[in-house]
Amino acid sequence: MEQEIVVKPGDSDIVRLSILPLKPGLLRITGLEWVLNGQAQGKRLFAAKAPQHRRTGSRSASALHCVKP
């Protein structure tokens, strides 16, 4: 699914993304890609292993454990 937003020069906007897992398991988000005005492409890959979080012990903010609704 694509979403189109219009941002005027000098302005900024926040886009919230959502996901819907199709089956239970581990969902790993490895990065994002985008195209601006049909011309300027961008890509942001996430680090393969994040530092371990002090409180939760979690190593990656880009991995989710999915369960059946």
N, C-alpha and C positions, 0 to 999 in steps of 0.2 A: 504494500500500500504506500502510495506517495502522498505527501502533504505539501501544499504550496503556501508560502507566506511571502508577504511583501514588506521589506524593510527599507525605509527612506535613508538616503546618505547621512551618515553621522549618527544614526539611531542603532539600537540593538534590540533583540528580541530573544526570548527563551522558548525553545521547542522541547516539549516533554515527549519522550518516546515510551511506548508500552509494548509488551510482548504477550503472546498467548501460546504457551507450550501445547504441542499436539499430543504428547505422551509423557508419562512420568520418566524422570531421569535427571541427568546433570545437563544444564544448559550453560554453555560457555560463550560469552560475548567477547569476540577477539578484536573488534574495532568498529569504526563508523566510516561511511563514505558519503559524500554529498556533491551536488552540482549546483552552482549559483548562476542564475540567468541563462541556463543552458550552455554555458561556456566554461566557467571557472570550476574545475574539479578539485576536491580536497579529500584527504583520507587521514584518519587518526587510528593507529593501531595501539592497543593497550599492551602494557608490559606483560610478558608471559608469566612471571611470578612477582607478586607484590610482596613487600616486606610484611612479616607476620604482625598482625594487630595485637597490641598489648593486652587488651581486655578480652577479646573474643577468641584469639588464637587463629582467626581466619587469615589465610594467606592471599586471597584474591577477592576483590570487590566485584569482579566481572564474571563470577561463576555462581549460579543459583541452583539449588536442589528443587526440582519440580515434582509435585505430587498431583494425583488425580483430583479434580474438583468434586 
